Amino acid sequence: MYRLGYNTNGLAHHRLDDALVLLADAGYEGVALTLDVQHLDPFTATPDEVEVVRTRAEGLGLSIAVETGARYVLDAKAKHAPNLLADNPEGRERRIDFYARAAKIAAGLGAEVISIWAGAAPDGQTAESGGEERVEELWGRLVEGTLRTLGACADSGVTLCFEPEPGMFIERPGGFIELKERLGADGDALAMTLDVGHLLCTNDLPVGDVIHANADQIQHVHLDDIAGGVHKHRMFGEGDLDLTETLGALGEIGFDGMAAVELSRDSHRGAAAATEAMAHLREAAARA
C-alpha cells in the first residue's frame, strides 16, 4: 500500500523539525524532503545533522524521499539553474555534483528514492521539438548526466527516479521511456516519478490509464491539482484532477511507494494547506 506524504517545498517557511511534527500530526506517513538552503542544505549539512533528521522522522513514523527541485540552491539569481542541459559544461558539472551530494544525503536519511528532472533547455527545446541536430545534442547531455547520477545513486544504494515536467526537455511519460531506451542496459535502474497534475498539462489522459500503462516504472508520485491545463499546482478540488480515480488507480497497480502532495506555492499557508490536503485525500481514498 502506498504512503501519503507531503513535499517540504510547500513548507518553506517552517523549520524542518517543525515541518516533520506538523506532517505527522496531520496524518501523513511520509515526507518528500526538498533539499534547500533552509532544509538540509546539501552544501553545508553535516552527517550528524542528517542523522538527527533521520532519527526524528523515524520516531514520528515518517518515511523519507529526497527531492532535488529547490529553486535557487545552485544559483541565487536563476531559478532551477544550472541543469543537466546547460550550454556551460561547468554548470552541468555543478548540477551532477548536487545530485551526487543529494544521493549521499538520501542514503544517510534512509530514503529509498531520490527524484530529479531534466530541466529546461537553454533555447526552450523539448524532446519533441524540431531541429534534429540540436535536440540530439541536448539528448546527449541528458543521457550523460543521468548516467553519472545513476552511478552516484548506485554507490549510495538509493533508487533514482526521473520526473517528466511541463516546460522542461522531458515533459511527458513517453519522453521518460525514450530516456530509458537511450540509456541502454543502464536504464534498467531508472524509475519514474509521476506527477499526476502534469498529465493534465500535457493532455496525457485519462490519469488512471497513464498510471496503469506505466505501472512497472512508477516508484514515486507527486499529487496536485491543475486547472485548465495551466502548470500551477493547486489544492485538490480547485482544478480538473479526479483525485478518487487517481488514488484508485494507484491502489489497483499495487503502488507501494510514496504519493506526496506538492503545493510549492502554498508555503505562506503551509500548515493549513497540509491539513486541508489530507482531508481531501482521506475523502477520496474512502470513495476509491
Steps between C-alpha positions, in 0.01 A plus 500: 500500500631844411584757768364855492769765535545874467777693324691744719516749212150586620631564852788729410433736789509225763803365682552146379435346842177696533399388151555134586290525815227689315476232231493214747226675699300548178509126430768477231722193491779652293690816421635590158798703617613768256864568581522878515689785660279479810435122502820293514697719261688241291813718500521552875306219675719274713452125549396571858228739383377243250487237774294731723238535225500126429448418866231764542305385194529137606369584845202677346423207269594691186678337208717732288545564130756756383399772252746716305277772358611790722475824305821685587724250675758511216460855370364785711380689193369233261220259592582130458836580340737368393352169388609191308438678166699816566724621216775559756677171586592637842132562568411142410778378730357706784158343453648147490701575814180619670324176408792295635487693828125445514546126448741483795258694718216272389702200611568662835130573545403143417305624198414246232483743209641828373304691235644718220389656171669607176457875534415739220725524196676838458303567181174347620529189283326182615554138410210534258624821332621528146864570420645151514868595545435729796258259665752218467765719663266558794418130521873430522539736795200353678612140449851577625373682810245233578757222461735668744218564745394136475856409595491727804167352607633145458796588722259634764248218468200717407266481201509787250157617386456735205207741472355625171414869547310741271731762353809284546682293238318186615136596548304179464515134604590409143816707530595310813464170312724633222760606756506147643547361151786740424669397827512141381552237768579775753143623457369196684593674826303816423146532636228759445369775720149562372342837578131442431429870456754523221292255298224760490747752356630268227161341429620151584158380605314336662729511802395152610593353162846661511558360848405151382711530183810595701441277801837327464688832489340710775681500834417850623190719453419870536139599569356838405205648313519697174240734351458559126828332409703782657810379683416643841464253786169548679318356798287196423155603385621824341579343164417212268669205670278207597672418827282197565591351161867577562521337841291209379739438212803511733332239717410285200860480377622413849713814528688480830719811488431854616225716349598848615290814480691778323371853562816707463306826464316452830781542751342824621217282636696178527352362823142561389569366149648175631197446723254588223675272252480207740125552538459478122723193484308315769168578333624389159664186640174402669316536169770314310 
